[in-house]
Amino acid sequence: MPDKFDVKSGEVMRDDFGRPTGIFNERAQGLITKHIPENTPEKDVKAFELAVAACHRNGITGFHDAGIGRKNIALYEEMKAADKMKIRIYAMLTGFDKTLLNEWYEKGPMVDPEHLVTIRSVKLNCDGALGSRGAWLLESYSDRPGHFGHETLPMDFVEETALNGLQHGFQVCSHAIGDRANKEILDRYEIAFDELADMASDHRFRIEHAQHLHPDDIPRFAGLGVIPAMQAVHLSSDRPWAIDRLGEQRIKEGAYMWQALLQSGIPIVNGTDVPVEPLNPIASLYASISRKTLKGTPEGGYEPEQKMTREQALRSYTLDAAYGAFEEDIKGSITVGKLADFTIYSQDLMTVAEEEFLNTEIAMTIFDGKVVYTKE
């Protein structure tokens, strides 16, 4: 009789007697989530409205939505038709629905002339998280010998999607945290770029997170033109315990390698990975320039040579983020002819003392030339 707790690309954690402990890792969570009732349309609309308001309170006018299916596509279309789309969505199709992908390959990308909902990319989830020891590593975990994490999507599907993306005009954005996941994805991207070289001149393929890299793979991002979409705030949350997972050498040589990647000649798309981390980008900007926890430790920051300058950090959230979505001509700077979306902060991010940085508040948010939030 097959073990119902034996899950491919996931793990149900067990005690010494082989009994499930109640901890479900990576794809094993599906054993639980399949029993959660669906939301109602009314709840979805309310949740959307609350999410937009939260974005405005936090100075956010645009969002990269990493992996949506039919239900969310329909909701966004409904919100746009009802004039409730008061934020700009750059959406990635979920790679979990192959039928959906094939439908979009047939009809091609949807670049919204109103720049409210654009769909021109695909999201692939290729490994797990470092905290759960689900990130896919080349060498086993320092605190769990013999365990290498999980490949949560077959690499041949990454290659297939990369080829389809190039042929049909879709950017491919692959989640990878561990060094093996990053290496394997770069390998598959490279195969596709070589096979369809005439279609790969401006692909802007991305790796989402690119959190832990083998040193040999750091220059490959620039060499292949693959954009690392990283969330600097993960260092603030993860670095104090990440050294237990990877050990000192792997941390120093390949984890959160912002400056090494920037110096190699590739831009970084910064973000928050909400709801995993705080929505407010101030936290991630602080992590970018300090490499400290949000409590301000340690003195000098973790691996300080990898800090971003303030200009690099701001650019990673604005112009370079826009470039990562093919939107640098309409977003990313306050320039005549671009969209009038911007945020006014209570302090100058370029000059405020580091110890006061996290006290920065959103004074005003402007979307499409209209004030959508003002701090009382």
N, C-alpha and C positions, 0 to 999 in steps of 0.2 A: 504494500500500500504506500503510495507516494506521501512524503512528508509535506503537509499543507503549509508549513513554515519554512520550507526550502524555496527561496525566491532568487531568481536570476537577477544579477546586478543590484542586489540588496542583501540584507542580513537581519534576521530576528535574533537579537542577543539572548543568550541562554546562560543559566547558572551552571555550577559544577555538576549538577545532576541532569543537565540537558533540558531543563524546563525553561520555557520562555519567560523573560524577565519583564516584559512590557515595553522594552525599548526596540523600536523598529527603525532600521537604518536604510536610508536611500529608498530604492524602489520597493522595499518591504512595507513602506508606509501605505502603499496602495491597498494592502489587506485591510486597512482601517478606513481610508478615505472613500473607498467604494461604497461604504455604508452611510456616508454623510448625506443628508437630504439636499437636493438642489435648492438654490435660492429662487425666490419668486421674481418675476419681472419688476414688480414694484420695489423690492429690496435692492435690485441691481441699479435702478435709476437713482434711488436715494443714496446708495453707496457711491455712485459716480459723482453726484452733486457734492457730497461731503468731501470726496477726494479732491475735486477741483478747488473747493474752498480751502482745504488744507494746503494745497500747492500754492495758492495765492498768498496765504499767511506766511509761507516760508520762502516767498520770493521766486517761485518757480512758474515759468510760463510755457515750458515745453518738457516733454517726457519721452524717453526711449522705452517703449513697452516691450519687454523681452520675452515674447512667446505668447501669442494669442490664438484662440481658435474661433470657430464659427460664431459662438455665442457672443464673444466680446466684439467681433467684427460687426455683428448685427446691432449690438448696443451702441457702439460708436457711431454707426450710420444713423441710428435713431436719435442720438443726442445732437448730432450735427443738424439733422432735419428740424429738430425742435429748437435750434439756436441755443443749445446748452453746452456746446463744445467750446468752452472758454479756456482751453489749453490746447497746445499743439502736440499731437501724438505721432511719433515715428514708431510704427508698429512692426514687429517681427512675427511672421507666421510660425506657429508651433511646429517643430519637426516631428512631434508625436503623431500627427495626422497626415499620413502619406497621401490619402485621397484629396485632402485639402490642398496640399502642396501641388499635386498634379493638376488640379483645377486652376490654380494660380499660374503655374507654368504655362498653361494653355493661353490664358488671357493676358498675362504679363503684369508688370508692376503697376500700381495705382499711385501716381504722384499727384496729390491734390493741388489744383490750381489755387485754392484758397489757403493751402498750407495748414490745414487743420488735422486731417487724418491721412497720412501717407503710409502705404504698404509696399515696400520694395526689398524686404529682407526676410531671411529665414533664421530661426533660432534653434540650435541643436544643443541638447544637454548631454555632455559626454563623460562627466565624472561627478563625484560627490563632493562634500565639504571636508575641509581639513579637521574641523572640530570633531566630527563624527568618525573620523578616520576613513572617510569615503573617497577623499581625493586620491586619484590614481597615480601612484609613485613608481619611479624606476627602481628604487631601493626601498626595502621595507621600513615601516614606521619605527622610529627610535624607541617609542614606548609600547610597541606591539610587534615584536620580531616575527617575521614570516608573513605579515599582513601588508598588502600593497594597495589597499583601497579597491575601488570599483570602476570598471568601465561600464557606464550606464547606457551607452549607445554603441552599436557596432561601428567600427572604424570604416568598414566598406560602405556604410550608409553616409558617413561624412564625405567620403570621396565621391559617391554618387550624387550627393546634394551639391557639392562644390562644382561638379561638371554641369549639373542642371542649372545651378545659379548663373554660371558664366554663359550658358547657352540661351537662357531666358531673361537675363538682365536683373537677377536678384543677388543682392549681397548676402553672404553667409556669415552668421555670427554664432560661434561655438563656445559654449561654457566649458572652461577648463581651469581647474585650480592646481592639480598636481603636475609635477614635471613630466611624467609620462604622458598624461593627457595632452599637455601642450605640445610635446614633441610629436606625438602621433597625429595630431590635427595639422600641425605645420607640414608634416610629411604628406598628408592627404591633399592639403591645399596645393602643395608644390607639384604633385602629380597632375592635378587638374590644370594648373597654370601652364605647365609644360605641354600638356596634351592640347590645350586650347589657347595657345599663346596669343593668337590674333584677337581673342575676346577678353584677354586679361589685362589690358593696358591700364584700366582705372577701376579695378574690381572693389577696392576698399573692404575686402573681407576682414573680419574682426575675430579676436578671441576675447570672450567676456571673462574677466577676472585676471587671467595670466598671472596668478598670484605666486606660484612657485615654479621657477624655470631652471632647467639644467644650464650651466654657464655657456655651453656650446650653442644653445638655442637662442640666447639673447640677441645676437646680431642677425639671426634669421628673420626676425620681424621686419626690420628695415630692408633686408635683402629681398624679401618676398613682397614687401608692401602691405604686410598684415598689421592691422591696427590693434594694439592692446587696449581694451576698454576696462580700466581698472578702477577700483573703489578704494581710495586712499584710507578711508575711515576703517576699513577692515584691519589695517595695521594697528590702529588704536584699540580695537576690540580683541584681536587675535594674537598679536605679537607676544604678550606676556606668557601665554601657554603654548604658542606655536613651536617654540624651541623644544618643548618636550616631544612634539610629534616628529620634528625633522632633525633635531640636533644642531649644534652651533655652526658646523661647517656649511650645511645646506642652507641654513638661514642666511648666513653672511654672503654666500656665493650666489644665491638664486632667489631669495624671497623679497617681494615688494621692491623690485629693481627699477624704480622710477627713473632715477637719473641716468643709469646705465642705458636704459631703453631710449630716453630722450637724446642722449649724446650719440647714440648710434644713428640717429636721423629719422626716427619714426615718432609721430605725435601720440599722445595718450588721451583717450577719452575718459574723463573722470566722472564719477557718479556716486550714488549713495547705496544702491542695492536695496532700497526700501521695499518691503517692510522689515528686512533683516537688520537694517541700521536706521538711525534717525533720518527723517525726511529732510531736515534743514541742511543745506549744503555747507553751512558754516563749519559744521563738525568735520566734514571731509576736507575742506580747504585748510583747516587747522592741522589735521593729520598730515596733509601734503607738505606743509612748510615746517612742521615741528618733529614729525615722526614720534610723537608722544601719545600716551593714552589721553582720554578726555579729562583725566584727573591731573594732567600735566607732568606725568612721569614717563621715563626717567629723565634726570637732568641731561640736557643735550640731545635727547632723543635716541631711539634705537637705530643703529647703523646710520649715523647722521650724514655720511657721504652720499646717501641716496635721497636726501631731502630735495624737494622741488624749491626753486626760487618762487617768490610771490607772483612774479610775472608768469612763470611756467604754470603755476597752480591755477591762476585766473584764466589763462588761455586754455588749460585742459578742460575747464568747465564752460567755455564760451566758444571761441573760434575753432579750437580743435575738436570739441564735441560736435559742433556744426559740420565740420569736415567729415567726421565719422558717420554722418547721416546724409552726405551729399548736399548739405544745406548752407555751406559757407557763403554763398552768394545772397542769401536772404536772412541769415541769422548770425549771431556770434559777436557782433560789434554794433555800436550805435553809429550808424553810417547812413547818409542820405540814400534813399532807395531801398533800404532794408526794412524788415518788419519792425514796428514800434513796440517791441517787447523788451522791457528792462526792469531792473530792480534798484531801488535806492536804499542803501544801508545807513545805519546810525553812526558808523565809523568808517574811516578810510582804510580799506583792507590792505593797501600798499604800505601804510605807515604806522598803523596802530601797533602798540607793543604786543609781543606774542602772548604775554600773560593776560592781556585784555581781549585777545582776539575772539574767544568764545562768548564774550559778552555782547558781541555785535548783534543788533536786532534789525529786522526788516522794517524800514520806515514806510515804504510805499512800493507797490507792485503795479506796473503798467502793462496791460495786454492789449495789443492791437490799437495802441494810442489812447486807451481809456484806463483810468485808474480803477483797479479791481480790488485793491486792498490798501488801507491806510491804518497805521497803528494808532489806536485811540490815545 
